[in-house]
């Protein structure tokens, strides 16, 4: 094994790591903005409201993310209306196709995570909000969502890590992320062990950083749940 090729090409890995972090962060951020209102609507009792959201989450949670990326990257170009629309300059680029697919995928999972957290809000908190004369909108903004988001932190941290690991498929559609960088090194030096071990170490470092950040958030926002010493 010759790991000197990794040090000689460390810039390529750093660029790939930055692309991975950027892609995952944007997908999670956009997915979060989509998921919060969908999670609130998902708990609505009207099937005309929660039904379409259920279909959306069921599709994206029930199909592989690679298939979803392929549908966007290869499928959108099949339609002439898309090629002639103002969106085509974006969707003809692999980066934006991957970001779009990743966003919809993580939004589906996050919607279900938050839906469960909202549904499990203690009824006493809602009764207290009603006793204060809060409207339904005020209850959601001031009581239900803050409480649900705190309880959803452990599950959401897993989704962030899964999203990071799932982003490795971006290299298949020509994006030079961490996995894409490893593929380039392997193609150039025929050293798959060194190339992919290095990529794996980068993924591990990012994963441990994410886990550490969420553990600190949980310590802060779940402090009231810890037993008194």
C-alpha positions, 0 to 999 in steps of 0.5 A: 500500500502506498498512501503517498498518493493520497497526500500528493492529491490531498487538495482533490479530497479537500475539494471533494469534502467541501462539495459534499458538505455544501451539498448535504448542508443545502439539501438539509436546510431546504428539506427542513424548510419544506418538512416543518409545514408538511409535518404540521399539515400531515397531522391534519385530520382531513384526508385531502390535506394529509393524503397527498403528503403521505403519498409524497413521503411514501414514494421518497421513503420507499424508493432508493435515493439512487433511483430518485437521482437518476429520475431527475438527472436523466429523466427531466431532460426527456421532456421538451417542456422542461428543456424549453423552460427557464429551469433547464439551465439548472437541471442540465447541471448534475449538481442542481439535479443532485441537490433537488433529489437530495432535498426532496428525499430528506424532506420526506424523512424529516416530515415523518420524523417531525410528524411523529414528534408533533403527534406525541406532544403531551396533551397537557401542554396543549391544554395549558396553551388553550387555558392561556387563550392561544389560538391554534396558530399560536399553539403551533408556533409557541408550544407544539413546534418548539417542543416537538423539534426538541424531542425530534433531535435524536432521530433527526441527527440520524437523518443528517448522518444518513444523508451524509452517507447517502450523498456518496451517490452524487459521484455517480452523476459526475459530481466530484464529491468525496466519493468522486475524488476517490474514484478519480484517484483510483482511475489514475493510480489503480489503487482502490484500497488507498483511495477509498480508505482515505474517502472513508476517513473523511466521511468518518471525521465529518460524521463524528463532527455531526454527532458531537454537534447534535450531542451538545444540542441534546445536552442543552435542550434536553437538560430538563430531562436529566435526573438531578444529581 
